[in-house]
């Protein structure tokens, strides 16, 4: 009897479902649980390596905006163009971004199949559209890290595997898609999403955010008229406005087309994101102060409010007094929101696309740039060229993760005169992009490595 009782007890335990997990069938059994999986996609995107600052700041210190001085050897290797395929930080970026893609894939495939009469078609379409936006955003970000830009290769070079189906028990070994193939999927996801999103809540995917990301994609592809038109649509929508000053960071201001909301218990997860890296010690790590070159760019026009109101001084990780951004001032709990997409970028995109396309969609490049300069407390320019626009992009978006691609897509080295690794930082050089992580190569025989690794 004792043996039978033990056997029966063990069998009962074996049949118990994990208390902290839901099976896929249960997770998509009704509207509430299905929308919980969608919320889980945003939660996955909150990882530092996805949308909360690590990979964005890597681009800032691989280029000319940030002087990384911390002790992480993997970060220093990226800064110094010494990256190897076993770089653990790069492996984490790969893993965490594909985890987010996998969760989005679950939503996209399964929400249309939910059997719940209370789940309207419009609600389902909106949920799928949010997941498609997030999938497009993540693929956009990581394809730019693992492939040379279109301007170098024409987009025919290998980028990353396109995984568009959720994992359902059978291991797949996808090969790398070309950059053109990845960008085509991003474009299709965003076109699909735009049709079913609205602008009611900028803490989630909005129609304006999807239009803005598509405008950025077209800008990178040098599709000038399409980029200008989409940027203009976002500006003209009336749903978003330039803030009056620069106090909008870590708020839900209508400056943001999409901001990922964090708090002390749910947000940046390791101190290696926006807040932990960019704040001086002892509040933060003191790892990522301004580069001297970025300071010089601001000093060329004294009084720029993007410098005078968005900086702080303090001690860096090496004990020196340095200048830091205060766009992410919470270095204690790392709870600052992520500034994923904001209306300011659309003025910059419209200006550049109009200038390079010889058009004036919505307004002239000069007027768009002067609108931003006026908010920054600077005098109007009397004329504008590409260098002026790129300089405004640099000063407006510094520490937000766009500098690296703005330089590469314009055929410019990532480093300026007087900085280290100038020759290694040229577009097309091996180490301006990441290696395929060695663990992925070991597991997937269909993957091939990037040049130089």
N, C-alpha and C positions, 0 to 999 in steps of 0.2 A: 504493500500500500504506500509506503514511504517513497519507493522508487517511482511508482506511478504518479504520486503527487508532485515530485520534483520534475518529472518529464512533462506533466500537464502545465506546470508553472512556467517552465522554460519555453514551451510552445506558445503560450499566451504572450510572453514577452517578445518572442520573435515576430509575432504578427502585429505588434504595435507599430503604428506609423510614427516617425519622428515628430516630437511635439513642436519643434521650431520650423517645420517645413510643411508645405502642402504639395501633394502630388499634382501633376499637371492637370489631370481631369478635374480635381477639386478646385484648383486655382482658377480655372475658367468655367466654373459651373454656374456662376451668376455675375451680375453686373458689378457688385461691390468688390468681390474678390478679383475679378478681371482688372478693374481699375487699380486695384492694389498692385498688380504686376506692373502696370504702367508706372505707378509711383516708384516701384523698384528700379525701373530704368533710370529715372532721375537720380535715385539713390546711388546706383552704380556710377553714374556720371559725376557724382560728388567726390569720387576718389581724387586725390591730389594729382595722380598721373593722367586723369581724363580732362576734366574742366576746371579743376581747382588749383592750378598754378604751376605744378612741377614741370610739365612738358612745355608750357608757355614760357616760363622763365628760362628754361634751357635754351630756347631760341634767342632770348634777350642777351644771355652771356656768351652764346656762341657767336653772336654778332658784336655790335659796338655800343650797346646801351648800358650793359651791366658788367661790373667787375666782380665776378664770383671769387670770394676769399674764404669760403668755408672749408671744412675738413673732409667732406665726402670725396673720396678718390674718384668715384664714378662721375660725379659732376665736374670735378677738375679735369678729368680726361676729355670730356666733351668741350669744355672751355679751351683746353690747350690742343685740341685736334689730335689727341692720342687715343681715341676710342678704340676698344677691342670688341670682338663679337660676344665676349662673356661679360660685358658691362651689365651689372645687375639692375641698375636704374633703367636702362633701356629695355631690358627684359620685362621689368614691371610695367613700363608704359605699354608694351605690346599686350601683356596679359590683361591688364585692367581695361584697356580700350576694347579688346575683343570680348571681355565679359559684358561690357555695356552693349555692344553690338548683339551679343547672344540674347540678352534680355529683350532688346527691341525686337529681334526676330520672333521671339515668343509672342509678343503682343500683336505684331503685324499678321501672323498666321492664325492665331487662335481667337482673337476678339470677334472677328466676323462669325465664328462658329458658336458663340455663347448662346445657350438656350435660356433666354430670360426675356419675357414680354415687356418688362419695365426698361429694358435697354434699347433705346430708340436707334433707328438707323443713323440719325444725325450724330448721336453720342458715340456710336461705334466708329463712324467715319472720322470724327474728331480725334478719338483715342488713337486710331491707327495712324492718322496724320501726325500726331505728336511723336509717335515712335519712329515714323519715317524721317521726320526732321532730325531727331536725335541720332538716328543711324547715319544720316547724311553728314551731320556735323562731325561725328567721330571719324567717319571715313575720310572726310575732307582734311581733318587735322593730321591723322596718322599717315595718309598718303603723301602729304607734304614733307613728312620726316623720312620716309623710306624710298622716295623717288626724286630724281633730279627734275626740276620744273620743266614745263612744256617748252620754254624758251631754249633750253639746253638740248632736249632730246626729241622734240616734236610730240612728246607724249607716248612714244612707242616703247619706252623703256619699262622694265618691270617695276611694279609698285608693291602691292600687298595682296594677299588672297581676298577675294570677294566671297564672304560667307553670308548667304541670304536666307538660309533655312535654320530653324532652331535645332539644337542637338536632340536627337530622339533615340539614342542608344547605340547607333552604329557610327564608329569613328571614321571620319572622312580625312583625306589628305589632299587638300586643295593646293594647286600651284598658284604662283603669284600672277595676278592680272596685270595688264599694262596700265600705265597712268591714264591713258585715254579711256580704257574700259571702266576704271574706277570712277573717273569723273563723269562718265556717261550715266553710271548708276546714281551718283550723287545728284546729278541734274534731274533724273527721272523721279527720284524720291522727293526732291524739293518741289517739283512741278505738281506731283500728286498731293503733297502736303498743303501747298498754298490754297488749293481748291476747297479744303475742308477745315482749315484753321480760321480763327478769328483773332481779334486784338483785345480780348476782354481781360486777360490776366498775363502780365509780362513775367510772372514767376514760372510760367510754363511756356511751351512753344507757342509763338504767335504767328499770324500770317505775315506780319512785318518782319519777324526774325527769319522766316523761311525765304522771303523775298530778298532780304539783305544778304543772307548767305549765298543765294543764287547769284546776286549781283557781284559778290566777291569772287565767286567761281568764274563768272564771265570776265571780270577784270583780269584775273590771273591768266585766262585763256586769250586775252586781248580781243574779246568780242565787245568792242567799245559801245556800240549803239544799244546792245541788250543790257549791258551793265548800267549805262546812264539811265535808260528807261526804267529799269527796276528800282534803282536808287531813288529816282524821282517819284515813283509810285509810293514808296515808303514815306518820303518826306511830305508828299501831298495828301497822304491818307488822313492826316489830322489826329491820328491816334497817338502819336509820339511827338515830343517837342524838345528842342534844346533847352536844358536847364539854364537858369539865369546865372548860376555860378558853379563852382566845382564841389559843392557839398553833397552831390547826389550819390557818391560812392557809398556802398553798403546801405542803400535805400531801395525802394521799389519805384523810384522816380520814373516818369514817362520819358526820361532820357534813354531808358533801357528798352530795347526791343525784346530782350530776354536776359534776365538775371537769375542765376542759380542761387537760391536763398540757403544760407547756412546758419547754424547756431552752434553753441558750445557743445551740444550733445549730438548734433547731426550736421556734419559738414566736412571741413578740411580735416584729414584723418591722421596726419603724422608729423605736423610741423614742417613738412617739406613743400608746402604749397605757398600761395600768395602771402599769407600773413606771417608764417613762421620764418620764411627766408628773407623777406624784405624789411623786417623791423630790426633796429639795433638791439644789442644786448642791454640789459638782461631780459627785456620783454620778449624779444625774438632771438633768432640765431645770429643775426648780424652778418649773414652770408652774402647778401646781394645788394651792395650799394650802387649808386650811380657810377658809371665810368667817367673818367675825366673828359672824354670826348663828348659825352652827352651833356655834361655841365657846360662845356665850351659852346655847344649849340644853343643852349639857353642864354648864356652870357652874351652871345652875339647881339641879342636884343633884350637889354635889361628891362625888368618890370613885368615879364611874362607871368601872368597869374597861375599858369600851369606849373610854374616852378616855385614862385613865392608862396603860394597857398597849398601846394601839394608835396612839400618836402619837409623833412625833419633832419636834424643832425644827431649823431649818437655814435656809440662805440661799435666797431665792426668785430667780426669773429677773431681778428688778429690783434685787437686792442687799440686800433687807430680810430681817430675821430673822422667820420665820413658823412656824406650826404646820402639820405635814404628817401624813398618815396613814402608818402603817408596815404596813398590810395587804399591801403589795407592796414589800418592802424592797430588792429587787435592782435598783437603778437603773443598775448597770454593764452586766450582760449581758441585762437585761430578761427573765429566765427564770421569773418567778413564775407559778404556775398561775392560771388564770381561775376565780373563784368563781361558777360559772354558776347553780347552784341548790343551796340547802342547807336542812336540816331546820328551822332557825330560822324561816324564812319561813312554814312550815306552821303553827307555833304562832300567828304573827301573823295569817295568813289565817283560821285557825279562829276566833280571837278576834273579828276584825272581822265575819266572816260570821255568827257566832252572835249577836253584839251587835245587828247590823242586822236579822237575821232573827228575833230574839226566841227563839232556841233555845239549847240547851246540848249540842250534839253532841260527844261525847267528853269534854268538860270545860266549865267556865264560862269566859267571857272573862276574868274577874278572875284565875282560877287560871293560865290560859295566860300572861297578861302578867306575873304575879308569878313564874312559873317563869323567864322570861327576865331579869327584874330581879334575881332571886336570884343567877343566874350573874354578873350585872354588879356584884354587891356592893351593891345598893340595897335599901332597906327595902320591904316589901310595901305595896302600895296597899290601901286599904279599899274602894274602889269604882273603877270604870273607865268611861270614856265614849269616844266616837270620837276626841276630841282626844288623850286619853291613849294610845290605840292607835297613832294616826298619829305621835305623838312617839316611841314605842318603835320603830316602823318606821324612822323617820328615824335614830335613834341606832344601831340595830342594823345597818342596811343602807347607811349612808352610804358614798359612793365606789363603790358596787356597781351604780349605774345605775337605781335605782327611784324616786327622789324625785320626778322630773318627773311621772311618770304618777300617783303617789299624790296629788299636788296637783291635777292637771287633772281626774282622774276624780271628785274630791270637790268640784269647783266652786271651788277655791281658786287665787288668783294664785300664780305661780311665785316671785315675789319678796315679801319681807316689808318692813314699815315701816322706812324708813331706807336701803333699797337702791334702786338705780337701776332704771328701766324698769318700775315697778309696774303702770302702766296697760296697757303693751304685753304684760305677762305674764299677763293674765287669760285663762281658758279661752274659746276661740272667737276670740281675737285672731289676726290673720293669721300673725304670725311666731313663735307658739309651736309651729308645725309647719314642716317643711322645704318648700322649693320643689321641683318636678320639675326636675332638672338641665337646663340649656338644651341641652346636647348631645343628651339624650334627646328633647327636643321637636323638635330639628332633624331627627333621624333617623326619628322615629315620628310620622306625621301623625295618628294616632288618640289621642295623648295631649293632655290639656288641663292648663293650669297651675292651681295653687292660688291662691286670692284673695290679693291684696297683692303678687304677684311679677310 
